Amino acid sequence: MPQILSIAEVHPPYVITQEEVMNFARTLFSHSFKDIERLLQVFRSGQIRKRHFVKGLDWFEKERSFEERNDAYINHAVELGATAIEDCLQNGFFLKKSVPFAEIDAIFTISSTGIATPSIEAIIMNRLSFSSFTKRIPIWGLGCGGGASGLSRAFEYCRAFPQAKVLILAIEFCSLTFQRNDRSKSNLIGTSLFADGVACALMVGDQVNRSEWQNVLAVPSIISTQSMTLRNSVDVMGWKVKNDGLYVVFSKDIPTIIEKELGPAVTHFLNEVNQQMGDIAHFIAHPGGKKVLDAYERALAISSAQTQLSADVLREFGNMSSVTILYVLKRFMEKGREGEVGLATALGPGFSSELLLLRWIK
Ligand SMILES: CC(C)(COP(=O)(O)OP(=O)(O)OC[C@H]1O[C@@H](n2cnc3c(N)ncnc32)[C@H](O)[C@@H]1OP(=O)(O)O)[C@@H](O)C(=O)NCCC(=O)NCCSC(=O)/C=C/c1ccc(O)cc1
């Protein structure tokens, strides 16, 4: 079964604390909510300490056109995306030696926070020495589920082409979609939650000689995946596209929906692969927000110790949409041991759930 050999994360340059964003939001939203001080408590209760952004807070003081936002998206995506690829393929922790760009068969680029045609990996391929025959698979619109879905689609590619080495590159700059004139409660909550980040993973098929590259005792091998879209839930999350950009849509019922729907989806998946919840050592969860993690714990009857690494990523980086699960996976890959089983889970617009079963192998 395909294995994930290396992974790298890139942190955008501006580090902004929750306290700083809370003060920014107080100025902006105080005329829109008479109980603003009560609502601002979400900045304290969300269990986020700081987030990383591609622009400093002063950039958000001014109104920005869709064009300005998207130009910033493309510039930063190319710069930080190229860095993530280099850090992944030249990663001295996970790899014995660098994997040449020219050996990469396909790049899956995951994003939902900006638009580019040609897509970002094509621009990056003009900077780094990839083969001209590298296949490009940009995936747009899966939101927070995109990182997990990208891994699943790359898994299928590597099963079809067992000699393949492929990259999964996730890029999200949620901050660039921030709308200062949207005074909805959703936007206020989103301002406390969403962040920027970039990550890249290297997956290889079964026929790749791992001993040539692998530098750690055990790596996650993907056993199986499940993609599920819930009927009649297209309004739960997504974008409303307006003249001045993307407006975030996300229902306050997401934690309740997760609590109701995740258990049956996981049971169905584990039955299909003859596994039980008790077999799972690692729970690689997309930390959508504090209440999302609480909902995972209730839905699957797992302990907060099992979602600790997800909570750590949420605390230090916020919700970076599709990128977040790759940050969580990296932390598990740094300590995974042979024989351990992990379940990766993320949810996104659709409303869709993506699950992957992983087993660490020598
Ligand atoms: C930590 C939070 C943010 C605050 O917790 P709290 O301090 O206990 O406060 P409350 O939950 O009581 O919320 C405070 C107020 O905000 C309201 N609220 C609370 N979420 C909301 C709300 N989504 N709307 C609109 N009012 C709200 C809530 O109803 C309440 O209003 P009020 O009745 O006046 O007290 C907590 O609500 C929380 O973790 N919520 C889950 C966040 C959540 O849904 N995360 C998943 C995000 S969706 C996602 O990951 C993907 C987004 C995405 C989508 C598309 C893409 O293309 C890309 C990405």
Ligand as a Chemical Component Dictionary entry (heavy atoms), coordinates in Angstrom:
data_LIG
# 
_chem_comp.id                   LIG 
_chem_comp.type                 NON-POLYMER 
_chem_comp.pdbx_formal_charge   0 
_chem_comp.three_letter_code    LIG 
# 
loop_
_chem_comp_atom.comp_id 
_chem_comp_atom.atom_id 
_chem_comp_atom.alt_atom_id 
_chem_comp_atom.type_symbol 
_chem_comp_atom.charge 
_chem_comp_atom.model_Cartn_x 
_chem_comp_atom.model_Cartn_y 
_chem_comp_atom.model_Cartn_z 
_chem_comp_atom.pdbx_ordinal 
LIG C1  C1  C 0 -14.589 28.277 19.935 1  
LIG C2  C2  C 0 -15.886 28.794 19.317 2  
LIG C3  C3  C 0 -15.563 29.535 18.017 3  
LIG C4  C4  C 0 -16.522 29.778 20.310 4  
LIG O1  O1  O 0 -16.975 29.029 21.432 5  
LIG P1  P1  P 0 -17.726 29.772 22.656 6  
LIG O2  O2  O 0 -16.851 30.826 23.224 7  
LIG O3  O3  O 0 -18.227 28.698 23.572 8  
LIG O4  O4  O 0 -18.922 30.563 22.021 9  
LIG P2  P2  P 0 -20.226 30.027 21.300 10 
LIG O5  O5  O 0 -20.001 28.748 20.622 11 
LIG O6  O6  O 0 -21.360 30.073 22.295 12 
LIG O7  O7  O 0 -20.448 31.139 20.213 13 
LIG C5  C5  C 0 -20.546 32.541 20.565 14 
LIG C6  C6  C 0 -21.651 33.153 19.746 15 
LIG O8  O8  O 0 -21.320 33.009 18.358 16 
LIG C7  C7  C 0 -22.350 32.278 17.696 17 
LIG N1  N1  N 0 -21.734 31.415 16.710 18 
LIG C8  C8  C 0 -20.883 30.387 16.895 19 
LIG N2  N2  N 0 -20.535 29.848 15.715 20 
LIG C9  C9  C 0 -21.162 30.575 14.777 21 
LIG C10 C10 C 0 -21.202 30.496 13.359 22 
LIG N3  N3  N 0 -20.510 29.577 12.690 23 
LIG N4  N4  N 0 -21.972 31.400 12.691 24 
LIG C11 C11 C 0 -22.681 32.341 13.383 25 
LIG N5  N5  N 0 -22.665 32.445 14.711 26 
LIG C12 C12 C 0 -21.927 31.583 15.405 27 
LIG C13 C13 C 0 -23.045 31.474 18.794 28 
LIG O9  O9  O 0 -24.373 31.168 18.402 29 
LIG C14 C14 C 0 -23.004 32.464 19.935 30 
LIG O10 O10 O 0 -23.960 33.472 19.711 31 
LIG P3  P3  P 0 -25.008 33.911 20.832 32 
LIG O11 O11 O 0 -26.206 33.061 20.571 33 
LIG O12 O12 O 0 -25.235 35.372 20.595 34 
LIG O13 O13 O 0 -24.380 33.640 22.173 35 
LIG C15 C15 C 0 -16.834 27.600 19.069 36 
LIG O14 O14 O 0 -18.089 28.120 18.681 37 
LIG C16 C16 C 0 -16.347 26.624 18.054 38 
LIG O15 O15 O 0 -15.329 25.962 18.205 39 
LIG N6  N6  N 0 -17.136 26.470 17.020 40 
LIG C17 C17 C 0 -16.837 25.553 15.949 41 
LIG C18 C18 C 0 -16.211 26.297 14.853 42 
LIG C19 C19 C 0 -16.467 25.584 13.574 43 
LIG O16 O16 O 0 -17.579 25.397 13.145 44 
LIG N7  N7  N 0 -15.369 25.201 12.945 45 
LIG C20 C20 C 0 -15.461 24.585 11.658 46 
LIG C21 C21 C 0 -15.225 25.691 10.772 47 
LIG S1  S1  S 0 -15.716 25.390 9.197  48 
LIG C22 C22 C 0 -14.335 24.978 8.500  49 
LIG O17 O17 O 0 -13.439 24.493 9.155  50 
LIG C23 C23 C 0 -14.250 25.242 7.083  51 
LIG C24 C24 C 0 -14.505 26.474 6.583  52 
LIG C25 C25 C 0 -14.327 26.694 5.191  53 
LIG C26 C26 C 0 -15.420 26.862 4.407  54 
LIG C27 C27 C 0 -15.284 27.041 3.059  55 
LIG C28 C28 C 0 -14.050 27.027 2.497  56 
LIG O18 O18 O 0 -13.963 27.129 1.169  57 
LIG C29 C29 C 0 -12.931 26.915 3.293  58 
LIG C30 C30 C 0 -13.070 26.739 4.640  59 
# 
loop_
_chem_comp_bond.comp_id 
_chem_comp_bond.atom_id_1 
_chem_comp_bond.atom_id_2 
_chem_comp_bond.value_order 
_chem_comp_bond.pdbx_ordinal 
LIG C1  C2  SING 1  
LIG C2  C3  SING 2  
LIG C2  C4  SING 3  
LIG C2  C15 SING 4  
LIG C4  O1  SING 5  
LIG O1  P1  SING 6  
LIG P1  O2  DOUB 7  
LIG P1  O3  SING 8  
LIG P1  O4  SING 9  
LIG O4  P2  SING 10 
LIG P2  O5  DOUB 11 
LIG P2  O6  SING 12 
LIG P2  O7  SING 13 
LIG O7  C5  SING 14 
LIG C5  C6  SING 15 
LIG C6  O8  SING 16 
LIG C6  C14 SING 17 
LIG O8  C7  SING 18 
LIG C7  N1  SING 19 
LIG C7  C13 SING 20 
LIG N1  C8  SING 21 
LIG N1  C12 SING 22 
LIG C8  N2  DOUB 23 
LIG N2  C9  SING 24 
LIG C9  C10 SING 25 
LIG C9  C12 DOUB 26 
LIG C10 N3  SING 27 
LIG C10 N4  DOUB 28 
LIG N4  C11 SING 29 
LIG C11 N5  DOUB 30 
LIG N5  C12 SING 31 
LIG C13 O9  SING 32 
LIG C13 C14 SING 33 
LIG C14 O10 SING 34 
LIG O10 P3  SING 35 
LIG P3  O11 DOUB 36 
LIG P3  O12 SING 37 
LIG P3  O13 SING 38 
LIG C15 O14 SING 39 
LIG C15 C16 SING 40 
LIG C16 O15 DOUB 41 
LIG C16 N6  SING 42 
LIG N6  C17 SING 43 
LIG C17 C18 SING 44 
LIG C18 C19 SING 45 
LIG C19 O16 DOUB 46 
LIG C19 N7  SING 47 
LIG N7  C20 SING 48 
LIG C20 C21 SING 49 
LIG C21 S1  SING 50 
LIG S1  C22 SING 51 
LIG C22 O17 DOUB 52 
LIG C22 C23 SING 53 
LIG C23 C24 DOUB 54 
LIG C24 C25 SING 55 
LIG C25 C26 SING 56 
LIG C25 C30 DOUB 57 
LIG C26 C27 DOUB 58 
LIG C27 C28 SING 59 
LIG C28 O18 SING 60 
LIG C28 C29 DOUB 61 
LIG C29 C30 SING 62 
# 
